[in-house]
Amino acid sequence: MTRRLLPLMLFAVVALLAPGALGQEEAPAPAQTEEPAETVNVPEPAVEVNPAPPAAEEQAWTFRYLIPTSLLIAVVAVVGSIIAYFVKVVRTRYRVVQ
C-alpha cells in the first residue's frame, strides 16, 4: 500500500515545487501613476433631498402558491410513507399466540 502511495506523494511534491524552481513566478504589477484631478468648484445644493426608500415588491405567484403547495405535498408524502411502513411492516412483525 505504501509502495503505491510513495510515488504519488513524490509526484505531488514535485508538481507543487516545480513552477517556483523553473522561474515561473508572477511578475509584479506595473506601478500606476495617478495624475492629480482637476478641482472643480461645485456649489452645495440649496435643499438636500433624501432618496425614497424602495417600495416593497410583491412576490411572484410561483413563490406564493407553488412553493407552499410543493412543501405540503412533500410533508404529506413523508407522513404517508411512515404510516404505510408501520401498517405493512411493524404490525405484521409480531403475532399474539393464543
C-alpha positions as a printed NumPy array, in Angstrom:
array([[  0.   ,   0.   ,   0.   ],
       [  2.754,   2.441,   0.923],
       [  4.697,   1.49 ,  -2.22 ],
       [  1.813,   2.784,  -4.32 ],
       [  1.372,   5.982,  -2.321],
       [  5.055,   6.923,  -2.239],
       [  5.414,   7.726,  -5.993],
       [  2.112,   9.589,  -5.952],
       [  3.17 ,  11.721,  -2.98 ],
       [  6.59 ,  12.345,  -4.572],
       [  4.913,  13.471,  -7.812],
       [  2.605,  15.824,  -5.874],
       [  5.531,  17.443,  -4.051],
       [  7.491,  17.892,  -7.277],
       [  4.439,  19.337,  -9.06 ],
       [  3.949,  21.877,  -6.294],
       [  7.571,  22.949,  -6.127],
       [  8.471,  22.823,  -9.843],
       [  6.878,  26.113, -11.024],
       [  8.856,  28.1  ,  -8.439],
       [ 12.09 ,  26.324,  -9.297],
       [ 11.659,  26.875, -13.034],
       [ 11.247,  30.608, -12.583],
       [  7.559,  30.776, -13.438],
       [  6.649,  33.242, -10.792],
       [  4.18 ,  36.065, -11.111],
       [  5.61 ,  39.308, -12.405],
       [  4.888,  42.336, -10.223],
       [  2.11 ,  44.568, -11.474],
       [  3.314,  47.767, -13.11 ],
       [  3.   ,  50.817, -10.899],
       [  0.222,  53.126, -11.942],
       [  0.903,  56.804, -11.821],
       [ -2.011,  58.864, -10.691],
       [ -2.334,  62.332, -12.075],
       [ -3.938,  64.905,  -9.84 ],
       [ -7.556,  65.507, -10.805],
       [ -8.614,  68.988, -11.677],
       [-10.506,  70.693,  -8.915],
       [-13.919,  71.964,  -9.881],
       [-15.854,  74.406,  -7.771],
       [-19.271,  72.838,  -7.342],
       [-21.78 ,  74.753,  -5.213],
       [-23.605,  72.951,  -2.431],
       [-27.262,  72.162,  -3.11 ],
       [-29.832,  74.503,  -1.571],
       [-32.029,  71.66 ,  -0.31 ],
       [-30.882,  68.132,   0.344],
       [-33.287,  65.517,  -0.959],
       [-33.191,  62.113,   0.675],
       [-33.845,  59.246,  -1.707],
       [-37.175,  57.486,  -1.15 ],
       [-36.952,  54.002,   0.336],
       [-37.57 ,  51.262,  -2.223],
       [-41.157,  50.043,  -2.368],
       [-41.797,  46.507,  -1.183],
       [-42.132,  44.266,  -4.206],
       [-44.945,  41.756,  -4.276],
       [-43.751,  38.185,  -4.5  ],
       [-44.38 ,  36.279,  -7.708],
       [-47.328,  33.9  ,  -7.848],
       [-44.968,  30.948,  -8.23 ],
       [-43.383,  31.727,  -4.903],
       [-46.696,  32.492,  -3.226],
       [-48.546,  29.341,  -4.347],
       [-46.298,  26.675,  -5.839],
       [-43.628,  26.608,  -3.152],
       [-46.015,  26.136,  -0.185],
       [-48.057,  23.607,  -2.177],
       [-44.993,  21.532,  -3.056],
       [-43.796,  21.663,   0.559],
       [-47.213,  20.467,   1.748],
       [-47.217,  17.606,  -0.774],
       [-43.714,  16.577,   0.341],
       [-44.739,  16.542,   4.025],
       [-47.875,  14.515,   3.251],
       [-45.797,  12.037,   1.218],
       [-43.295,  11.552,   4.055],
       [-46.004,  11.141,   6.696],
       [-47.953,   8.765,   4.419],
       [-44.885,   6.604,   3.81 ],
       [-44.192,   6.415,   7.551],
       [-47.779,   5.306,   8.221],
       [-47.668,   2.775,   5.346],
       [-44.398,   1.333,   6.699],
       [-45.915,   0.951,  10.151],
       [-49.045,  -0.748,   8.797],
       [-47.237,  -3.137,   6.436],
       [-44.083,  -3.997,   8.375],
       [-44.377,  -3.325,  12.077],
       [-47.905,  -4.648,  12.598],
       [-47.135,  -7.95 ,  10.878],
       [-43.86 ,  -8.416,  12.734],
       [-45.398,  -9.643,  15.966],
       [-48.31 , -12.033,  16.329],
       [-50.147, -12.849,  19.532],
       [-50.208, -16.583,  20.18 ],
       [-53.4  , -17.775,  21.87 ]])
